């Protein structure tokens, strides 16, 4: 009954932007055609403009301005533009939802960005799927948005319960944790199966044997983001057992990620948070 109630309410959440679905389809088919990616982004004038604004920002430090998306893909790379486009489209979409009186927008996006960057760093260091790693990090807390939208009063209580971990508080007040809710939303949005599974398995144990490789990568990235000071939305009660997962990576990789994560977030967050703020004013 609880699952049916959640799925019924999820259907009222605005569907995923077409640009995200199309971009994820391109990546899921292992296509790296700059022209195809550019065409999808350029079809959405608002998204195209924001992608170019960030691509031409001081963060990327290009010697000359790129005038159109296809050139940006060539100059900055398929993965960078794909990550920018999905992240910006997601922000535009979520910022229009009436959930930000419950969720602290800045904490939410800073944490998501930190997890995305950490996931990308870990993926590259271990020769895993770095193209999807960043996107997964940006999407990984969709379940919190889902709970805030579907059960606003109950989720508000969960966020302010300092006697339970976030996972147990969400289950207590809402009947689900954010991982389960996020997995359901990704399924309703028809996102790629491996993305849905990784998000849905976030709270399924802390053994490296649990879940897909992307799921383990996500858990480790989340842990490193928290260790770096990028806390999650809600109370600060954290499961220390999650740190055991980091043994899946070399000490050198963990040290390198921790050393570079905060500077990377601080350098890029102004551009990502700027896009999120702009979406609320339209």
Backbone as CSV, one residue per row, in Angstrom:
resi,resn,N_x,N_y,N_z,CA_x,CA_y,CA_z,C_x,C_y,C_z
1,UNK,0.826,-1.205,0.000,0.000,0.000,0.000,0.863,1.258,0.000
2,UNK,1.921,1.278,0.843,2.800,2.446,0.900,3.464,2.687,-0.453
3,UNK,3.930,1.603,-1.084,4.584,1.749,-2.382,3.600,2.311,-3.409
4,UNK,2.373,1.831,-3.388,1.373,2.316,-4.333,1.089,3.791,-4.110
5,UNK,1.047,4.208,-2.839,0.794,5.615,-2.524,1.926,6.495,-3.041
6,UNK,3.159,6.024,-2.857,4.312,6.793,-3.326,4.310,6.896,-4.849
7,UNK,4.096,5.767,-5.525,4.098,5.768,-6.987,2.977,6.643,-7.543
8,UNK,1.834,6.642,-6.855,0.704,7.471,-7.291,1.072,8.959,-7.199
9,UNK,1.751,9.331,-6.127,2.139,10.734,-5.950,3.302,11.117,-6.870
10,UNK,4.197,10.163,-7.118,5.317,10.445,-8.020,4.817,10.808,-9.412
11,UNK,3.705,10.205,-9.811,3.161,10.484,-11.143,2.744,11.948,-11.295
12,UNK,2.579,12.647,-10.163,2.224,14.070,-10.210,3.453,14.965,-10.349
13,UNK,4.649,14.382,-10.191,5.878,15.161,-10.370,6.062,15.422,-11.858
14,UNK,6.372,16.655,-12.236,6.576,16.957,-13.664,7.582,15.992,-14.285
15,UNK,7.315,15.509,-15.492,8.221,14.547,-16.123,9.602,15.123,-16.378
16,UNK,10.573,14.240,-16.497,11.956,14.660,-16.721,12.038,15.449,-18.027
17,UNK,12.832,16.519,-18.053,12.989,17.281,-19.301,13.447,16.389,-20.446
18,UNK,12.888,16.639,-21.628,13.230,15.822,-22.796,14.721,15.834,-23.081
19,UNK,15.377,16.977,-22.811,16.815,17.073,-23.092,17.603,16.057,-22.284
20,UNK,17.232,15.865,-21.012,17.947,14.906,-20.174,17.761,13.495,-20.724
21,UNK,16.527,13.136,-21.063,16.260,11.797,-21.599,17.060,11.546,-22.866
22,UNK,17.086,12.529,-23.757,17.800,12.347,-25.026,19.299,12.243,-24.825
23,UNK,19.835,13.077,-23.932,21.277,13.035,-23.673,21.664,11.698,-23.050
24,UNK,20.868,11.237,-22.077,21.163,9.967,-21.419,21.075,8.813,-22.415
25,UNK,20.162,8.920,-23.385,20.039,7.876,-24.406,21.284,7.830,-25.283
26,UNK,21.790,8.997,-25.646,23.019,9.064,-26.453,24.169,8.395,-25.718
27,UNK,24.328,8.733,-24.440,25.423,8.176,-23.640,25.230,6.685,-23.421
28,UNK,23.974,6.279,-23.157,23.690,4.869,-22.877,23.982,3.982,-24.083
29,UNK,23.915,4.555,-25.276,24.204,3.790,-26.497,25.687,3.861,-26.872
30,UNK,26.492,4.426,-25.945,27.932,4.556,-26.170,28.250,5.420,-27.384
31,UNK,27.365,6.361,-27.693,27.617,7.282,-28.784,28.360,8.513,-28.247
32,UNK,29.356,8.961,-28.954,30.082,10.172,-28.549,30.149,11.136,-29.722
33,UNK,29.025,11.266,-30.406,28.918,12.131,-31.571,28.661,13.564,-31.112
34,UNK,29.639,14.429,-31.303,29.512,15.819,-30.862,28.314,16.497,-31.504
35,UNK,28.074,16.199,-32.772,26.964,16.842,-33.469,25.621,16.423,-32.884
36,UNK,25.471,15.139,-32.571,24.210,14.649,-32.008,23.940,15.276,-30.642
37,UNK,24.981,15.338,-29.791,24.829,15.945,-28.470,24.489,17.420,-28.604
38,UNK,25.189,18.124,-29.487,24.949,19.553,-29.677,23.529,19.813,-30.158
39,UNK,23.023,18.985,-31.046,21.678,19.176,-31.571,20.624,19.039,-30.475
40,UNK,20.822,18.088,-29.582,19.875,17.905,-28.476,19.866,19.138,-27.580
41,UNK,21.053,19.638,-27.237,21.152,20.801,-26.355,20.601,22.053,-27.028
42,UNK,20.933,22.243,-28.296,20.515,23.448,-29.006,19.015,23.490,-29.258
43,UNK,18.362,22.337,-29.197,16.910,22.289,-29.385,16.197,23.049,-28.273
44,UNK,16.829,23.092,-27.086,16.296,23.840,-25.936,17.097,25.131,-25.823
45,UNK,16.509,26.244,-26.260,17.244,27.508,-26.315,17.746,27.951,-24.943
46,UNK,16.923,27.769,-23.909,17.335,28.168,-22.564,18.515,27.358,-22.075
47,UNK,18.453,26.054,-22.304,19.547,25.174,-21.896,20.807,25.498,-22.673
48,UNK,20.670,25.689,-23.976,21.813,26.004,-24.825,22.528,27.266,-24.338
49,UNK,21.744,28.293,-24.021,22.332,29.544,-23.552,23.094,29.388,-22.252
50,UNK,22.538,28.610,-21.346,23.210,28.420,-20.049,24.477,27.577,-20.189
51,UNK,24.414,26.563,-21.030,25.611,25.735,-21.253,26.740,26.592,-21.819
52,UNK,26.420,27.435,-22.789,27.450,28.308,-23.377,27.960,29.327,-22.365
53,UNK,27.062,29.810,-21.504,27.480,30.780,-20.490,28.517,30.180,-19.549
54,UNK,28.271,28.946,-19.111,29.223,28.288,-18.214,30.482,27.879,-18.975
55,UNK,30.323,27.383,-20.203,31.476,26.962,-21.004,32.431,28.116,-21.256
56,UNK,31.878,29.320,-21.383,32.707,30.503,-21.639,33.100,31.243,-20.362
57,UNK,32.800,30.652,-19.215,33.111,31.306,-17.941,34.592,31.145,-17.598
58,UNK,34.998,31.849,-16.560,36.399,31.798,-16.120,36.795,30.406,-15.652
59,UNK,35.812,29.582,-15.258,36.142,28.247,-14.755,36.900,27.429,-15.779
60,UNK,36.474,27.472,-17.034,37.129,26.687,-18.070,38.311,27.423,-18.693
61,UNK,38.361,28.729,-18.547,39.530,29.502,-18.979,39.894,29.368,-20.444
62,UNK,38.893,29.341,-21.317,39.184,29.236,-22.747,39.850,30.519,-23.256
63,UNK,40.764,30.386,-24.195,41.481,31.543,-24.729,40.593,32.420,-25.604
64,UNK,39.541,31.810,-26.199,38.598,32.575,-27.005,37.196,32.016,-26.790
65,UNK,36.201,32.849,-27.000,34.820,32.479,-26.745,34.317,31.455,-27.772
66,UNK,33.589,30.438,-27.287,32.971,29.487,-28.205,31.557,29.985,-28.497
67,UNK,31.196,30.159,-29.772,29.912,30.772,-30.119,28.729,29.812,-30.169
68,UNK,28.994,28.512,-30.298,27.874,27.578,-30.367,28.238,26.267,-29.681
69,UNK,27.208,25.492,-29.374,27.375,24.302,-28.543,28.271,23.261,-29.200
70,UNK,28.139,23.055,-30.497,28.944,22.021,-31.148,30.435,22.305,-30.996
71,UNK,30.818,23.573,-31.103,32.228,23.914,-30.907,32.634,23.700,-29.458
72,UNK,31.726,23.971,-28.535,32.017,23.749,-27.115,32.287,22.270,-26.849
73,UNK,31.511,21.396,-27.513,31.729,19.952,-27.345,33.111,19.562,-27.858
74,UNK,33.518,20.136,-28.983,34.817,19.813,-29.578,35.948,20.333,-28.695
75,UNK,35.802,21.562,-28.200,36.876,22.197,-27.437,36.988,21.627,-26.018
76,UNK,35.848,21.478,-25.341,35.876,21.040,-23.941,35.734,19.534,-23.770
77,UNK,35.192,18.878,-24.777,35.040,17.435,-24.693,33.596,17.008,-24.494
78,UNK,33.280,15.831,-24.991,31.928,15.275,-24.920,31.451,15.170,-23.470
79,UNK,32.296,14.597,-22.604,31.887,14.357,-21.214,31.596,15.652,-20.479
80,UNK,32.447,16.664,-20.657,32.271,17.928,-19.945,30.950,18.591,-20.328
81,UNK,30.653,18.665,-21.613,29.424,19.322,-22.056,28.203,18.502,-21.684
82,UNK,28.326,17.189,-21.796,27.208,16.339,-21.379,26.901,16.553,-19.903
83,UNK,27.935,16.591,-19.064,27.742,16.809,-17.632,27.122,18.171,-17.356
84,UNK,27.612,19.190,-18.038,27.056,20.532,-17.881,25.577,20.559,-18.252
85,UNK,25.248,19.987,-19.394,23.879,20.042,-19.899,22.901,19.322,-18.974
86,UNK,23.262,18.111,-18.547,22.366,17.355,-17.667,22.210,18.069,-16.329
87,UNK,23.306,18.569,-15.778,23.261,19.243,-14.478,22.403,20.503,-14.535
88,UNK,22.600,21.308,-15.565,21.850,22.561,-15.691,20.373,22.280,-15.958
89,UNK,20.083,21.309,-16.833,18.685,20.960,-17.123,17.988,20.439,-15.868
90,UNK,18.707,19.647,-15.081,18.143,19.117,-13.840,17.849,20.246,-12.860
91,UNK,18.784,21.174,-12.725,18.569,22.312,-11.830,17.373,23.146,-12.262
92,UNK,17.295,23.458,-13.549,16.170,24.234,-14.061,14.848,23.543,-13.703
93,UNK,14.830,22.235,-13.850,13.608,21.462,-13.624,13.239,21.427,-12.141
94,UNK,14.203,21.067,-11.295,13.900,20.893,-9.878,13.639,22.219,-9.175
95,UNK,14.326,23.275,-9.596,14.158,24.549,-8.902,12.759,25.129,-9.073
96,UNK,12.012,24.636,-10.052,10.648,25.117,-10.254,9.644,24.369,-9.373
97,UNK,10.101,23.307,-8.700,9.213,22.536,-7.830,9.095,23.205,-6.471
98,UNK,7.945,23.064,-5.852,7.687,23.729,-4.569,8.206,22.890,-3.402
99,UNK,9.516,22.680,-3.383,10.111,21.852,-2.314,11.173,22.608,-1.523
100,UNK,11.530,23.809,-1.970,12.702,24.472,-1.397,12.420,25.219,-0.100
101,UNK,11.160,25.233,0.322,10.878,25.732,1.671,11.189,24.638,2.694
102,UNK,11.319,23.400,2.212,11.634,22.261,3.077,13.118,21.915,2.994
103,UNK,13.656,21.923,1.787,15.062,21.568,1.546,15.881,22.837,1.355
104,UNK,17.030,22.907,2.019,17.950,24.026,1.841,18.623,23.881,0.482
105,UNK,18.291,24.777,-0.439,18.770,24.668,-1.814,20.293,24.681,-1.916
106,UNK,20.943,25.571,-1.186,22.399,25.687,-1.304,23.100,24.445,-0.781
107,UNK,22.654,23.941,0.371,23.259,22.717,0.911,23.040,21.553,-0.049
108,UNK,21.837,21.458,-0.595,21.503,20.364,-1.507,22.409,20.371,-2.732
109,UNK,22.539,21.531,-3.396,23.309,21.583,-4.640,24.810,21.488,-4.391
110,UNK,25.303,22.057,-3.295,26.742,21.952,-3.002,27.105,20.491,-2.731
111,UNK,26.269,19.804,-1.977,26.543,18.391,-1.694,26.465,17.567,-2.976
112,UNK,25.438,17.821,-3.788,25.292,17.066,-5.046,26.496,17.289,-5.955
113,UNK,26.935,18.535,-6.045,28.086,18.850,-6.886,29.353,18.182,-6.355
114,UNK,29.524,18.184,-5.032,30.702,17.543,-4.431,30.706,16.041,-4.711
115,UNK,29.554,15.400,-4.586,29.466,13.960,-4.855,29.723,13.685,-6.337
116,UNK,29.197,14.552,-7.206,29.410,14.377,-8.649,30.894,14.457,-8.998
117,UNK,31.577,15.457,-8.463,33.008,15.625,-8.749,33.824,14.481,-8.146
118,UNK,33.478,14.078,-6.919,34.199,12.966,-6.283,33.990,11.673,-7.069
119,UNK,32.770,11.436,-7.529,32.483,10.232,-8.317,33.282,10.230,-9.612
120,UNK,33.370,11.392,-10.242,34.138,11.504,-11.483,35.622,11.241,-11.225
121,UNK,36.149,11.792,-10.144,37.561,11.589,-9.806,37.844,10.108,-9.529
122,UNK,36.976,9.469,-8.740,37.166,8.056,-8.414,37.054,7.182,-9.663
123,UNK,36.101,7.520,-10.533,35.908,6.731,-11.754,37.130,6.808,-12.655
124,UNK,37.653,8.008,-12.824,38.834,8.170,-13.682,40.041,7.453,-13.098
125,UNK,40.196,7.512,-11.782,41.351,6.884,-11.129,41.288,5.365,-11.191
126,UNK,40.080,4.816,-11.300,39.920,3.354,-11.285,39.431,2.801,-12.625
127,UNK,39.526,3.637,-13.676,39.127,3.222,-15.024,37.694,2.717,-15.083
128,UNK,36.804,3.399,-14.358,35.389,3.062,-14.411,34.658,4.063,-15.306
129,UNK,33.336,4.001,-15.280,32.481,4.782,-16.174,32.434,6.251,-15.739
130,UNK,33.419,7.035,-16.158,33.487,8.433,-15.732,32.434,9.302,-16.412
131,UNK,31.943,8.881,-17.592,30.920,9.672,-18.292,29.627,9.716,-17.472
132,UNK,29.243,8.573,-16.895,28.014,8.526,-16.105,28.228,8.892,-14.640
133,UNK,29.473,8.854,-14.158,29.738,9.064,-12.737,29.304,10.457,-12.272
134,UNK,29.670,11.488,-13.029,29.313,12.850,-12.637,27.791,13.022,-12.620
135,UNK,27.128,12.561,-13.665,25.675,12.675,-13.743,25.013,11.951,-12.584
136,UNK,25.507,10.774,-12.259,24.957,10.002,-11.149,25.069,10.792,-9.841
137,UNK,26.207,11.432,-9.645,26.378,12.241,-8.441,25.379,13.377,-8.362
138,UNK,25.129,14.035,-9.490,24.165,15.139,-9.504,22.732,14.643,-9.268
139,UNK,22.450,13.412,-9.671,21.101,12.862,-9.540,20.868,12.132,-8.223
140,UNK,21.919,11.857,-7.460,21.806,10.856,-6.397,20.848,11.216,-5.270
141,UNK,20.516,12.498,-5.095,19.581,12.855,-4.029,18.198,13.223,-4.566
142,UNK,17.884,12.729,-5.747,16.536,12.935,-6.295,15.465,12.432,-5.333
143,UNK,15.801,11.410,-4.557,14.824,10.861,-3.619,14.404,11.862,-2.564
144,UNK,15.318,12.746,-2.164,14.954,13.765,-1.174,13.962,14.752,-1.772
145,UNK,14.174,15.104,-3.031,13.214,15.969,-3.718,11.868,15.261,-3.842
146,UNK,11.909,13.963,-4.101,10.690,13.173,-4.245,9.896,13.149,-2.948
147,UNK,10.575,12.876,-1.837,9.900,12.831,-0.544,9.359,14.201,-0.153
148,UNK,10.127,15.255,-0.433,9.679,16.607,-0.097,8.451,16.994,-0.911
149,UNK,8.379,16.517,-2.137,7.250,16.828,-3.018,6.024,15.987,-2.661
150,UNK,6.234,14.707,-2.406,5.118,13.788,-2.171,4.603,13.804,-0.737
151,UNK,5.508,13.988,0.219,5.133,13.966,1.637,5.771,15.161,2.358
152,UNK,5.383,16.382,2.024,6.066,17.562,2.560,6.072,17.662,4.083
153,UNK,4.943,17.404,4.722,4.877,17.524,6.178,5.715,16.444,6.851
154,UNK,5.567,15.212,6.374,6.304,14.098,6.976,7.806,14.253,6.751
155,UNK,8.186,14.668,5.544,9.619,14.787,5.266,10.248,15.936,6.041
156,UNK,9.491,16.989,6.267,9.992,18.092,7.083,10.310,17.605,8.493
157,UNK,9.458,16.733,9.031,9.712,16.157,10.359,10.969,15.285,10.326
158,UNK,11.124,14.518,9.249,12.296,13.647,9.118,13.589,14.458,9.101
159,UNK,13.582,15.575,8.378,14.782,16.403,8.265,15.176,17.024,9.602
160,UNK,14.182,17.233,10.467,14.447,17.907,11.741,14.551,16.959,12.927
161,UNK,14.527,15.662,12.650,14.660,14.658,13.710,16.142,14.388,13.955
162,UNK,16.658,14.872,15.053,18.074,14.705,15.361,18.356,13.491,16.236
163,UNK,17.371,12.620,16.388,17.563,11.416,17.199,17.785,10.179,16.339
164,UNK,17.578,10.305,15.047,17.720,9.177,14.121,18.659,9.552,12.980
165,UNK,19.245,8.552,12.339,19.982,8.817,11.106,18.974,9.241,10.042
166,UNK,19.463,9.870,8.999,18.567,10.320,7.934,17.769,9.152,7.362
167,UNK,18.434,8.030,7.156,17.784,6.855,6.583,16.629,6.375,7.459
168,UNK,16.878,6.234,8.754,15.826,5.734,9.645,14.732,6.769,9.852
169,UNK,15.076,8.057,9.842,14.057,9.104,9.996,13.125,9.128,8.791
170,UNK,13.704,8.979,7.597,12.877,8.968,6.386,11.907,7.786,6.403
171,UNK,12.400,6.626,6.814,11.535,5.445,6.885,10.453,5.620,7.947
172,UNK,10.825,6.222,9.067,9.887,6.391,10.175,8.724,7.309,9.799
173,UNK,9.036,8.436,9.185,7.999,9.430,8.899,7.334,9.243,7.533
174,UNK,8.096,8.776,6.547,7.569,8.701,5.176,7.285,7.285,4.713
175,UNK,7.874,6.304,5.389,7.691,4.924,4.974,8.741,4.429,4.000
176,UNK,9.585,5.347,3.516,10.642,5.016,2.554,11.860,5.862,2.867
177,UNK,13.039,5.355,2.496,14.204,6.238,2.537,14.339,6.917,1.184
178,UNK,15.219,7.905,1.121,15.340,8.684,-0.114,15.885,7.853,-1.274
179,UNK,16.677,6.827,-0.971,17.225,5.981,-2.038,16.099,5.244,-2.769
180,UNK,15.184,4.644,-2.004,14.060,3.935,-2.601,13.184,4.889,-3.413
181,UNK,12.884,6.059,-2.827,12.054,7.047,-3.522,12.739,7.531,-4.799
182,UNK,14.051,7.754,-4.728,14.797,8.202,-5.899,14.832,7.157,-6.992
183,UNK,14.975,5.900,-6.585,14.970,4.812,-7.562,13.637,4.716,-8.294
184,UNK,12.532,4.883,-7.532,11.207,4.863,-8.149,11.046,6.026,-9.132
185,UNK,11.490,7.224,-8.735,11.351,8.382,-9.614,12.149,8.188,-10.902
186,UNK,13.383,7.695,-10.766,14.210,7.442,-11.956,13.538,6.444,-12.885
187,UNK,12.880,5.439,-12.284,12.159,4.459,-13.089,10.986,5.097,-13.815
188,UNK,10.238,5.952,-13.115,9.103,6.648,-13.741,9.582,7.585,-14.841
189,UNK,10.764,8.155,-14.651,11.330,9.053,-15.652,12.011,8.274,-16.790
190,UNK,12.053,6.945,-16.651,12.648,6.071,-17.672,14.116,6.395,-17.940
191,UNK,14.839,6.685,-16.846,16.280,6.878,-16.960,16.941,5.508,-17.137
192,UNK,18.192,5.462,-17.625,18.864,4.175,-17.842,18.850,3.289,-16.589
193,UNK,18.718,2.001,-16.814,18.568,1.048,-15.718,19.714,1.123,-14.715
194,UNK,20.965,1.269,-15.205,22.099,1.276,-14.283,22.091,2.518,-13.392
195,UNK,21.531,3.625,-13.881,21.409,4.827,-13.056,20.341,4.605,-11.982
196,UNK,19.205,4.041,-12.385,18.124,3.750,-11.439,18.602,2.817,-10.324
197,UNK,19.342,1.782,-10.707,19.812,0.801,-9.726,20.813,1.418,-8.751
198,UNK,21.745,2.201,-9.274,22.755,2.805,-8.406,22.122,3.747,-7.391
199,UNK,21.139,4.526,-7.820,20.456,5.446,-6.913,19.595,4.675,-5.915
200,UNK,18.903,3.653,-6.380,18.037,2.884,-5.508,18.768,2.033,-4.494
201,UNK,20.051,1.732,-4.738,20.829,0.863,-3.848,21.707,1.640,-2.864
202,UNK,21.555,2.945,-2.803,22.455,3.752,-1.961,22.477,3.312,-0.502
203,UNK,21.358,2.865,0.014,21.275,2.515,1.426,21.185,1.017,1.671
204,UNK,21.575,0.218,0.659,21.527,-1.241,0.804,22.870,-1.738,1.291
205,UNK,23.096,-1.647,2.594,24.329,-2.165,3.174,25.551,-1.356,2.798
206,UNK,26.668,-1.663,3.436,27.912,-0.946,3.181,29.038,-1.865,2.742
207,UNK,28.680,-3.053,2.268,29.696,-3.969,1.757,29.990,-3.655,0.302
208,UNK,31.251,-3.764,-0.090,31.604,-3.518,-1.489,30.959,-4.564,-2.395
209,UNK,30.498,-5.655,-1.801,29.867,-6.694,-2.610,28.408,-6.369,-2.908
210,UNK,27.880,-5.317,-2.221,26.477,-4.966,-2.396,26.325,-3.949,-3.510
211,UNK,25.479,-4.268,-4.484,25.155,-3.300,-5.531,26.124,-3.339,-6.690
212,UNK,25.805,-2.519,-7.687,26.616,-2.445,-8.890,27.898,-1.663,-8.633
213,UNK,28.822,-1.682,-9.609,30.060,-0.924,-9.460,29.768,0.571,-9.379
214,UNK,28.783,1.042,-10.148,28.393,2.444,-10.060,27.788,2.760,-8.697
215,UNK,27.051,1.799,-8.136,26.468,1.997,-6.810,27.528,2.138,-5.737
216,UNK,28.544,1.294,-5.803,29.652,1.373,-4.846,30.399,2.688,-5.030
217,UNK,30.628,3.055,-6.279,31.304,4.321,-6.586,30.540,5.490,-5.976
218,UNK,29.220,5.476,-6.106,28.383,6.551,-5.579,28.476,6.632,-4.063
219,UNK,28.427,5.484,-3.395,28.511,5.471,-1.934,29.840,6.044,-1.458
220,UNK,30.918,5.669,-2.146,32.246,6.164,-1.772,32.356,7.669,-2.017
221,UNK,31.827,8.129,-3.133,31.859,9.552,-3.448,31.064,10.345,-2.417
222,UNK,29.934,9.809,-2.000,29.111,10.467,-0.979,29.877,10.576,0.339
223,UNK,30.562,9.498,0.694,31.347,9.491,1.931,32.474,10.520,1.877
224,UNK,33.161,10.619,0.758,34.259,11.580,0.626,33.746,13.013,0.643
225,UNK,32.562,13.235,0.055,31.965,14.573,0.083,31.658,14.982,1.517
226,UNK,31.115,14.061,2.295,30.797,14.356,3.701,32.078,14.609,4.494
227,UNK,33.097,13.769,4.266,34.379,13.967,4.962,35.020,15.302,4.605
228,UNK,34.719,15.824,3.418,35.282,17.091,2.966,34.463,18.290,3.429
229,UNK,33.391,18.037,4.187,32.601,19.130,4.744,31.363,19.506,3.960
230,UNK,31.036,18.736,2.923,29.842,19.026,2.128,28.702,18.138,2.630
231,UNK,28.066,18.593,3.685,27.060,17.788,4.369,25.804,17.617,3.545
232,UNK,25.048,16.585,3.889,23.777,16.322,3.228,22.689,17.196,3.836
233,UNK,21.578,17.328,3.130,20.409,18.008,3.678,19.880,17.177,4.836
234,UNK,19.498,17.841,5.935,18.933,17.127,7.071,19.877,17.082,8.245
235,UNK,19.637,16.137,9.156,20.479,16.065,10.352,21.870,15.556,9.999
236,UNK,22.783,15.707,10.931,24.182,15.352,10.685,24.570,13.994,11.256
237,UNK,23.567,13.192,11.650,23.873,11.854,12.145,24.265,10.981,10.956
238,UNK,25.453,10.444,11.025,26.019,9.729,9.876,26.433,8.330,10.285
239,UNK,26.263,7.394,9.386,26.651,6.014,9.629,28.148,5.856,9.390
240,UNK,28.957,5.695,10.447,30.411,5.598,10.269,30.851,4.360,9.504
241,UNK,29.980,3.349,9.432,30.338,2.121,8.714,30.512,2.374,7.224
242,UNK,29.931,3.475,6.730,30.045,3.770,5.302,31.497,3.965,4.879
243,UNK,32.339,4.388,5.821,33.745,4.613,5.517,34.482,3.354,5.112
244,UNK,33.942,2.193,5.509,34.599,0.922,5.169,34.645,0.697,3.664
245,UNK,33.698,1.285,2.950,33.660,1.112,1.498,34.880,1.697,0.807
246,UNK,35.506,2.678,1.437,36.635,3.352,0.810,37.813,2.411,0.585
247,UNK,37.803,1.272,1.252,38.863,0.282,1.047,38.838,-0.278,-0.373
248,UNK,37.749,0.002,-1.084,37.628,-0.458,-2.470,38.596,0.291,-3.381
249,UNK,39.111,1.428,-2.911,40.044,2.245,-3.691,41.378,2.347,-2.960
250,UNK,42.421,2.636,-3.703,43.741,2.749,-3.095,43.809,3.972,-2.188
251,UNK,44.715,3.898,-1.213,44.893,5.025,-0.291,45.315,6.269,-1.060
252,UNK,46.100,6.088,-2.094,46.559,7.219,-2.904,45.386,7.910,-3.596
253,UNK,44.448,7.105,-4.129,43.280,7.668,-4.803,42.412,8.442,-3.825
254,UNK,42.203,7.880,-2.631,41.383,8.547,-1.619,42.036,9.860,-1.179
255,UNK,43.334,9.823,-0.919,44.047,11.029,-0.485,44.010,12.107,-1.562
256,UNK,44.195,11.701,-2.805,44.185,12.653,-3.913,42.806,13.287,-4.075
257,UNK,41.764,12.465,-3.962,40.397,12.975,-4.099,40.066,13.950,-2.975
258,UNK,40.422,13.596,-1.752,40.153,14.477,-0.615,40.915,15.800,-0.735
259,UNK,42.123,15.728,-1.281,42.952,16.932,-1.399,42.418,17.894,-2.456
260,UNK,41.805,17.347,-3.502,41.380,18.200,-4.621,39.891,18.501,-4.645
261,UNK,39.096,17.797,-3.838,37.640,17.946,-3.928,37.151,19.331,-3.508
262,UNK,37.550,19.792,-2.340,37.077,21.106,-1.871,37.468,22.238,-2.809
263,UNK,38.733,22.314,-3.252,39.084,23.368,-4.216,38.275,23.282,-5.499
264,UNK,38.009,22.061,-5.972,37.249,21.898,-7.211,35.815,22.391,-7.045
265,UNK,35.190,22.046,-5.923,33.817,22.502,-5.665,33.781,24.015,-5.526
266,UNK,34.717,24.561,-4.758,34.745,26.006,-4.544,34.948,26.773,-5.845
267,UNK,35.668,26.159,-6.769,35.964,26.830,-8.023,34.772,26.836,-8.970
268,UNK,34.016,25.756,-8.971,32.941,25.627,-9.953,31.557,25.942,-9.394
269,UNK,31.396,25.924,-8.071,30.053,26.034,-7.519,29.353,27.344,-7.880
270,UNK,30.103,28.438,-8.006,29.457,29.710,-8.319,28.700,29.643,-9.636
271,UNK,29.213,28.868,-10.581,28.562,28.779,-11.880,27.338,27.866,-11.819
272,UNK,27.451,26.754,-11.062,26.316,25.857,-10.943,25.218,26.466,-10.088
273,UNK,25.597,27.085,-8.961,24.595,27.700,-8.103,23.956,28.895,-8.781
274,UNK,24.698,29.570,-9.639,24.150,30.686,-10.399,23.029,30.195,-11.307
275,UNK,23.216,29.040,-11.931,22.196,28.491,-12.815,20.948,28.104,-12.019
276,UNK,21.158,27.535,-10.825,20.022,27.133,-10.007,19.222,28.354,-9.570
277,UNK,19.918,29.420,-9.180,19.241,30.633,-8.749,18.481,31.263,-9.916
278,UNK,19.089,31.264,-11.098,18.454,31.858,-12.265,17.147,31.143,-12.603
279,UNK,17.123,29.830,-12.410,15.923,29.049,-12.762,14.716,29.458,-11.923
280,UNK,14.944,29.897,-10.686,13.827,30.257,-9.814,13.246,31.614,-10.152
281,UNK,13.981,32.405,-10.910,13.529,33.760,-11.206,12.802,33.862,-12.543
282,UNK,12.756,32.770,-13.285,12.116,32.808,-14.599,10.595,32.638,-14.473
